[in-house]
Amino acid sequence: MRKIPVYYYSSSSNLTGRFAEALARIDGRRVLNLARSEVRRSEPTGPWVLLTPSYKAGNAAEVTLPAGVRAFLRSPMTRRRMVGIIGSGNRNFGEYYQAAARDLSQRSGRPVLFEFELSGTREDVERCAAILASLDEALAEVRSTG
Ligand SMILES: Cc1cc2nc3c(=O)[nH]c(=O)nc-3n(C[C@H](O)[C@H](O)[C@H](O)COP(=O)(O)O)c2cc1C
């Protein structure tokens, strides 16, 4: 069965990256780092999932996705093929917790599949892997019946 790839962005603190690597280790899922320019310039050939941290900019109104994620989402085909969003955040940011993932979900109409703090716990990785596995199955179903 095709395993839906996860495209993620992680800053130099690499908290999101550690979660992504753990996800890849648990079941061999492909995870691609949007901090790399060749990944940002590529286009997913089928359904894919975004994993992004939230980075609140200086002013309160401006809650933005990391620039690397925004660059990747410039392609309409890439946007169309995104089927869900996973968010990494920190509850210390209060009302802005997971703002990037939630705002993008609102704008794109795609669901937030899973949220965790920092690099997540082992349990978070396992729960997220299970959610992605159900999504793999649902997409395989769509392909065989549709
Ligand atoms: C400057 C800064 C702003 C942040 N803003 C938010 C925010 O608005 N909402 C949130 O949930 N987390 C916020 N965080 C927490 C990060 O999203 C979280 O630590 C994430 O795991 C970082 O992932 P990374 O190390 O892969 O970049 C912020 C962190 C920093 C350093």
The ligand as a Tripos MOL2 file, in Angstrom:
@<TRIPOS>MOLECULE
LIG
   31    33     1     0     0
SMALL
NO_CHARGES

@<TRIPOS>ATOM
      1 C1          9.7690   32.7240   17.8750 C.3       1 LIG1
      2 C2          8.8510   31.5530   18.1320 C.ar      1 LIG1
      3 C3          7.4990   31.7210   17.8970 C.ar      1 LIG1
      4 C4          6.6110   30.6570   18.1190 C.ar      1 LIG1
      5 N1          5.2660   30.8360   17.9180 N.ar      1 LIG1
      6 C5          4.3970   29.8220   18.1960 C.ar      1 LIG1
      7 C6          2.9870   29.9960   18.0320 C.ar      1 LIG1
      8 O1          2.4950   31.0410   17.6490 O.2       1 LIG1
      9 N2          2.1770   28.9420   18.3080 N.ar      1 LIG1
     10 C7          2.6550   27.7310   18.7430 C.ar      1 LIG1
     11 O2          1.8660   26.8280   18.9870 O.2       1 LIG1
     12 N3          3.9800   27.5520   18.9060 N.ar      1 LIG1
     13 C8          4.8640   28.5420   18.6440 C.ar      1 LIG1
     14 N4          6.2110   28.3440   18.8050 N.ar      1 LIG1
     15 C9          6.6930   27.0280   19.2100 C.3       1 LIG1
     16 C10         7.1690   26.2040   18.0240 C.3       1 LIG1
     17 O3          6.1670   26.0760   17.0290 O.3       1 LIG1
     18 C11         7.5200   24.8100   18.5050 C.3       1 LIG1
     19 O4          8.5690   24.8980   19.4460 O.3       1 LIG1
     20 C12         7.9560   23.8850   17.3750 C.3       1 LIG1
     21 O5          8.1290   22.5910   17.8990 O.3       1 LIG1
     22 C13         9.2460   24.3510   16.7320 C.3       1 LIG1
     23 O6          9.6250   23.4300   15.7300 O.3       1 LIG1
     24 P1         11.0710   23.4630   15.0500 P.3       1 LIG1
     25 O7         12.0860   23.3530   16.1490 O.co2     1 LIG1
     26 O8         11.0600   22.2910   14.1610 O.co2     1 LIG1
     27 O9         11.1700   24.7480   14.3020 O.co2     1 LIG1
     28 C14         7.0990   29.4000   18.5790 C.ar      1 LIG1
     29 C15         8.4800   29.2390   18.8010 C.ar      1 LIG1
     30 C16         9.3420   30.2950   18.5820 C.ar      1 LIG1
     31 C17        10.8220   30.0970   18.8400 C.3       1 LIG1
@<TRIPOS>BOND
     1     1     2 1
     2     2     3 ar
     3     2    30 ar
     4     3     4 ar
     5     4     5 ar
     6     4    28 ar
     7     5     6 ar
     8     6     7 ar
     9     6    13 1
    10     7     8 2
    11     7     9 ar
    12     9    10 ar
    13    10    11 2
    14    10    12 ar
    15    12    13 ar
    16    13    14 ar
    17    14    15 1
    18    14    28 ar
    19    15    16 1
    20    16    17 1
    21    16    18 1
    22    18    19 1
    23    18    20 1
    24    20    21 1
    25    20    22 1
    26    22    23 1
    27    23    24 1
    28    24    25 2
    29    24    26 1
    30    24    27 1
    31    28    29 ar
    32    29    30 ar
    33    30    31 1
@<TRIPOS>SUBSTRUCTURE
     1 LIG1         1 GROUP 0 **** ****
